[in-house]
Amino acid sequence: MSDTVISVLMLTGVFLTGGAAYVFRNGDRRRALLMLVAGLVMFANVAVWLVPVK
């Protein structure tokens, strides 16, 4: 189950980052920045979940 959640978060982060680039090209900077931040937060969550714990 957790592998599925991590995979979905990674895919969503990639799509949000790509969508941010697309929206930025169309001129909506605020929405692009918010999408980029949301994608980076998802990547950070995955990184935190995958850090090994002693």
C-alpha positions in Angstrom: 0.0 0.0 0.0 2.7 2.5 0.9 4.5 1.8 -2.4 1.4 2.8 -4.3 1.0 6.0 -2.3 4.7 6.9 -2.9 4.3 6.2 -6.6 1.1 8.3 -6.9 2.8 11.2 -5.0 5.8 11.1 -7.3 3.7 11.0 -10.5 1.5 13.9 -9.1 4.7 15.9 -8.3 6.0 15.4 -11.8 2.7 16.4 -13.4 2.4 19.5 -11.2 5.9 20.5 -12.0 5.3 20.0 -15.8 2.0 21.8 -15.5 3.7 24.7 -13.8 6.0 25.1 -16.7 3.1 25.0 -19.1 1.1 27.5 -17.2 4.1 29.8 -16.8 4.5 29.9 -20.6 0.9 31.0 -20.9 1.5 33.9 -18.6 -0.1 33.0 -15.3 2.8 33.3 -13.0 1.0 33.1 -9.7 -0.8 29.8 -10.5 2.5 28.4 -11.9 4.3 29.3 -8.7 1.6 27.6 -6.6 1.7 24.5 -8.7 5.5 24.4 -8.5 5.4 24.7 -4.7 2.8 22.0 -4.4 5.0 19.7 -6.5 8.0 20.4 -4.4 6.1 19.7 -1.2 5.1 16.3 -2.6 8.7 15.5 -3.5 9.7 16.6 0.0 7.1 14.3 1.6 8.4 11.3 -0.4 11.9 12.1 0.6 10.9 12.2 4.3 9.1 8.9 4.0 12.0 7.2 2.3 14.7 8.3 4.8 15.9 5.2 6.7 15.2 5.1 10.4 17.5 3.3 12.8 
